[in-house]
Amino acid sequence: MKRPSLDLLALATVLGGAAFLDACRSDDYLGPAPVLSASHMVLGTSTVPPPVHNEVGIDPISTGIDIPEGAEVTVTVSGLLHYSLNQNRPLCSPQPPVQPPGGLTDVGPAGFPEELYPEWLYTGHGVVAWIPERNAGVDFQPRDPSAGTVSGRLTGPGTLWVKRFPGFPGSCSNPDGGFPYEPDYFVSGTQTLTVEVVDPSLGIEVVCTGSGAPRGSSVSCEVRPQPAGQTLVVTGWMFTSTAGDVVARQTSDVTWAGQLVVDGRIDVTGTVAGHPASGSASVTVTARDWSTKTPRTSLATPGPDGLPIRPDSFVGQLGNSSMHLELRTDVANYAVVIADGGPNDAFTYMTDIPFETFDTARVNYPAMMNGSDWYRIQYPRDTKRGQITYCGQPRVLTLPPLVEAHEGTDPANQPNSHIGIFVNDVTRDARLKAENLAGSNPNPEPTRLEIEDAAYADSRAMDHDSRNNIKLPCVFTYDYSRLR
């Protein structure tokens, strides 16, 4: 489940009990503006109350910390909540009591891993901090449930409020079905919020080598304090791809390295000279050269394969073709899951084209044989009747190789056949689009469908353009009464 957007938070705030702000304060009230000085960097601290049990949250509460206009601050929350099984929980279904999300019983300010409960709005007891007057929220990082400390930036003016949404469902009513009900878990622990003005002279420089290399190459990032010589303590790294995929690493290491398969941004949090600081750097990949890669192809040439011995149309009855593009089933031979603990850890990328074509070229050889009923109803030679010129029997015998080249019984040597066009288009597009399939869970289906649809449309267009190899100065008859 995605955490609510700031718009949802604003709505939830009103519904959750903060509507009294409108009655108590004017719309432009932003709280008192504290005076900042070099010796007064911390604007305030506040305790974020723990929820009583797993199914309830915490209604909006003001921290009483006012952030002056234009001040950029770091909001930090530290501490773990502990979830203890309720020993008085009565017997009910499900049994045993539900497991907390991820099986965790000690959880940091980020809350439990996000899970989907179709009938409930649960987001794991994570701390939500925002300025209601401006609907400005803090994007806490890292989003790691085990992290004891998270932080994020915010710019004033306004008064900071906090709340928690409910954690996860799990409770029982009394055996007779009545109340009071008993939750599965009680919650204890303390989490402290601190708001500190960002010192613009302190920062973290992130330097990455290997950015811009071909997809799958290694990137190595290291951090340095700014200004140089200050004490740097790293608390966490995070990679965010341009598609929104996230890899977080809770560590004090000053370097982070591993394979890179998608573009994104690397963020580092920590302290410089004892004060919260952060830094970031963009990293990119370039496409690999897949000009020699080709998709697997499977071609069937079953002859007439049900085409009528007495065709009544030239189109589709002397020959036809079918083309399909499918996802290969041997995933291990074309996809790699990264497992190096680096910025793209657990991401997947392709090492080969993951698609294969299944094509069938049908040719109605029996109908085009000397002596077939269709052969026999043709005129002995090209004959004009009124404004129409009819093809003679000798032309019937010239058709099989033309139909073969039209449908694609040998597509490698018939590039303008239906199957030849389809396979060549698939190859061209897959070299570009499939190479780009990478991320936390890349879905090849939209790419497969896009490539297949475009190749199929181009193949069918051949019937009406200059690539069509069957151009006759006459037409055939389909009047089988001529056999009498």
N, C-alpha and C positions, 0 to 999 in steps of 0.2 A: 504494500500500500504506500502510495506517495504521501509524504507529509503535506498538511494543508498549505496552500499558497497563502501569501500575506493577505489577499483579499478574503479568503476563507477565515483567516485568523481574525480579521477585523470584524466579520460577521459574528464569529463565535464569541468574540469579546463582548459584543453587545448582548448576545443571547446569554452569555455566561455571567452577566452581572455587572459589567463595567458601564452600563448605560447611564448610571447615576452621574457620570462625569459631566454630561450635558446639563444636568440640573444644578450642579455645584459650581461649574466653571464656565466662563465664556469660551467661545470657539477658538479665540486667539490666545488663550492662556497657555503658557509654555513653562510655567514654573519659574522659580527664582534662578538667576544666573550667577553661579559662584564665580569668585575671582580666582583666576589661575596664576600660579607662580612656579618658578623652577623647583621650589621645594614642596609644592603641593600638586603631585601628579595623580594621586588616587582620589577620585571624586567621591567614592563611597563603597561600602560593602553591604550585602544583604543576604539573609538566609532564605533559600528557596525551600519551603516546607515539603517534606515527603508526603506522598499520598497515604491515606490510611490503609488501603488494601489494593489489590490488583485491578479491580474493576472501576475505580473512581479516579478522577484527576484532581486538579487544584484550580479553583476559580481564580480569575484575574486578581492580582494584588499589586499594588504600587510598591516599588522598592524604596520610594522616597528619594531616589538619586536623580538629580536634575543635571542634564547635559546642556551646557551653554551653546548658543548659536555659533555654528561654524566649527565647533570643536570635534575633532575626530578622536574616538575613544576605542579602546579594546575592552570588550566585555568578556570576562573569563568566569567559568563555573567549574568548581572542583568538588570532588567527593563522590562516594559510591553509595547507592541504595542497596539494601539487602532484603531479599524476599524469603520469608520464613513460612513453611507450610503450616496452615492453621490446623492444630491438633484437634480442635472441636468441630471440624467440618463433618456434617452428618453423611451417611452413606447415600449416594445418589449417583445417577449417570451423568457424565462418564466416570468410570472407575478404572484406575485410580485417578486422583486429581490431575488436571491438565498440567502439562509441562510448560514452564515459561518459554516464550519464544527463544529459539536457539539453545534451550536447555540451561540458560543463564540464571543464576540466583544473586549475583552481584553485578550491578549495572551502573555505568557512569551517566553523566548529564545528557549524553546523546540519546539515551533510552534504548529500549530493546530493538532488535532488527525489525524492520518494517514488515508486517505480515498482513494478509488480506482476510478480514472477517466480514463476510457478506452482509451480515445484519447489524454490524456495530461500527461505530466510529472509534477505532482504537489506534493510537499511534505510539504506544510504547513508553509513556511516562517521561519522554524527553522534555527538557526545559525549553520553553518558548519565551523569548524576551523581545519586547518591541515597545515602540513609542506610539500609543494609540492615537494621539492628536494628528500624527502624520502617516500612520499606517506603515512605519519604517521598522523592519525587523532585523534581527541578528541572524546571520547564516553561520551557525556554529560548526566548527571543524575541529578535529576529524569526526566523521559520523560513525565512530567505532564504539559499539556498546560497552566494550571493556575499558575504554579510555577514561582515566580518572579525572582528566582535565580537558575541557574544550574551550575554544575562544572564537570570537568574531569581531568584525569592525562595525561601527555605527557612527553617524555624524549627527550632532545636535542641530536644532534645539529640541528639548522635550524631556519629559519625565519617563523613566524606564519602568515598565510593568513586566510581570512574569506570570506564567500559568503553566499547567500541565494538562494535556489531554489524557483520557483514560488509558490504562495500560494494556490489559488483555483480558478476555472473558474467561471466567472460571469461578463458579459459586454453586451453592446448593441451598434450597430452602429446607425447612424442617421436615422430618419424615412425613408429617401430615399435610405437607404442601403449604403450610402457613409461614408467617414471618415471625421473628427476624430471620433473614437468610444468612448463611455463613460463606464468606469468601474463601477461596482456595489458599490465598497467601496474604499475610500481613507484611507491611513495609516499614523498614526502619533505616536510619542513617541520616547524615547531614550533607547538604550541598550548599556551598557558599559562592555567591556571585560577587565579583569585584569589577568596578568600572574605573579604568585608568586612562588618562589622556595620552594619546600617542605622541611620543617625542619624535618630531620629524628628523632629528639628527641621528636617530638610532634605526637601524634596519638590518636586513639580511640580504646579502647578495647571493643569487643562485647562478652558478656558471655550469652550463651543460656542454659536453663535447659529444660529438656523434649525431647531433641534430642535423636533419637534412639528408641523411644517408638513406639508401634503399630500405624499403619496408622489411623488417625482420632483423636489421642490424642492431648493434648495441649502442645505448646511450648511457653516459655517466655524468651525474650531476653532483656538484659539491657546493657547500655553503661557506660564506665568509662574513664575519661581522662588519657592520658599517657603523661608525668609523673603525678602521683597522686597529687592532690592539685591544679592543673591548672583549670582555668575556662573553662567549656565545654558548648557549645551551639550547639544543634542538629538542623539541617535544614531539614533532610529527611531520610526516611528509604526506602529500596527497597529489595524485595525478587525476586530472579531469579531461576527458576527451572532448573534441568538438561536438560529439554526439551526446555527451552527458554521462558517459560511463565513468565510474569513479573507482580508483584503487587507493586505499588509505593504508598508511604504515605508521604505527605508533612506535617510535624509536628515538634514541638520542644520537644515532649515527649522523655524521656530517657528510656522508656520501650516500647516493642511491643510484644503482646501476642495474641494467638489464635490457632485454630486447624491447624495441619500440616498433609497433605496427600501425599506430594511428597518430594523427596530429592531436595536440592538446597542450595543457598548461600544468606545470609542476609548481605546487605551493608548499612552502615550508613555514612552520610556526615554531616559536621558541622565545627565548629572552636574550636581550643584549644588555649587558651591564645591569642585569636584574630586572629589566623592564620588558613587557611583552613586545615582540617584534615579529615581522613576517617578511617574506620575500617570494617572488615567483619568477618563472621563466617559461617562455613558450618553446615547445619542441615539435619538430615536424619530421615526416618521412616523405620519400619520393617513391614513385612507382617503379617496380622492378621491370626488367626487359623480358616480356613474355612473348616476344615475336616468334619464337620457335615452338611454343606450346600449342597443342591442338586438342580439341575435345575428343573423347572416344566416340566412335561411330559404329553403329550396327545397321547393316543394310540387308534387306530381304528382297529377292527377285523371284517371286513365286509364279511367274508366267501370268496366265489370265486371271487366276485367283478369283473366280466367280464372275468375271466379265462375260456378258452374253455372247453366245455363238452367233446370234443374229442381232447385231447392234442396230439400234434405231436412231442413233445420233453419233456424230463424229466426236463430240466433246464428252470425255469421261468414259466412253465405252470401248474405244480402241486401246486406251491406256489411261491409267491414273496413278497418282502417288499420294502417300501420306507421310507426314513428317512430324516428329515429336521430339522435344527436348526435355530430358528428365535429370533429376539429381542422382549422381552416382551413390551407390550404397556402400562402397568401400571407403568410409570416411577417413580411416587411419592412413590411407594412401594419398590424401590431398589436403587434409586439415591438421594443423598443429596447435595444441594448447600449451601456452607458455607457462612454465613452472620454475621461475628463477627468483621470485621474491622481489622483482623490480617494478618499475612504473606500470608495466602492462601485464603483471602477473595474473594468470587465469584467463587472459584474453586468447582468442582464437584467430588464426589467420590461415589463408590458403597457400599451399605450396604447389598446387597444380589446379587445372581447370576442373571444377567440381561437377561438370555436366557431361552428359553423353546424349547423342542423337540416336533415335530409333526410326528408321526410314524404310519404306516399302515402295518399290517401283513395279507396277503391274503392266504387262504388255499382252494384248489379246492376240497372241500368235494364231490360234485356230481360226479366228474370223478372217485373218488376212492371208490365209493359205490359198494356194491355187485349188479351185474346186469347191471352196466353202460356199454356203448359200449366199453369203454377202458378196463374195467374188462373182458368183454366177448371175446376180441381178444387175451387175454393172453393164454398161454398154461395152461392146468389144473394143472400142477405141474412144478417145475423147469425141464427144458429140454435142452439137449445139441444138437446143430445142427452144425456139423463141429467143428470149433474152438470157437463157441459162445455158451454160456449158457444163456438161456432165463429164466426169472423169471416166476413162476407160479402164478395163480390167488390168492392163499392164501397170497402171499406177497403184493398184492394190498391192502388188508384189513389192513395190518400192517403199511401202509404209513402215514395215517392222523396224528397220534401223533408224528411221526418222522418229518413230514413237519412242524407241529406246533412248535416243539422244534428248528427246523432249522431257521424258519423265525422269531419267537419270539412273539407268541400270549400272552405269560406271561413272559415278559423279566426279571422281578425281580427274577424269578425262572428258567430262561433259559439264564444264563450269556454268553453262547457261541453261542447264536442265533445272527442273523444279527442285530436285534433291541437291544438285550441285550448288545452286544459289543459296538454298537453305543452310547447307553445311558451311559454305564459305562465309555467309553472314554471321552465323553462330560463332565460327572461329574468330572472325575479326572482332566482334563485340565482346566475346568472353575474355579475350586477352586483355581488354581494358577494364571491363566492369567486374569480372570475377577476381581479378588481381586486387581490387579495392575492397573485397569482403574481409573485414577485420573488426574486432571489438570484443566486448564482453560476451556477447551471444549473437554473432552475425547471422542473420536469416537470409539464406540464399534464394528463397522462393520468389520474392519480388524481382530480384535480378534475373532469375531463370525465366519468369513469365515475360518480363520486358524484352529479353533477348529473343525468346521464342516468338512472341507476337510480331516483332519487327521483321524477323527473318521469314516468317510465314507469309506476311503481307507482301514482302518483296518477291518471294517465290511465285506467288499467285499473280502478281502484276506482270510477270513475264509473258503471260498469255496474250497480253494486249500491247506489248512494246516490241522494239527491234530485236530483242533476244530470242523471240519465238522462231524456232528453226523450221516450222511447218507452214509453208506458204505455197498454196496450190492455185493454179489458174482455173480450177474447176471445182465442182462439188460432186459428192457421191449421192446415189439414190438409195433409199431405204424401203422401196416398194417391193415387198416379197411376193406380191401377186404376179410379178414378172416371171416367177419360176414355173407358172402353169404353161 
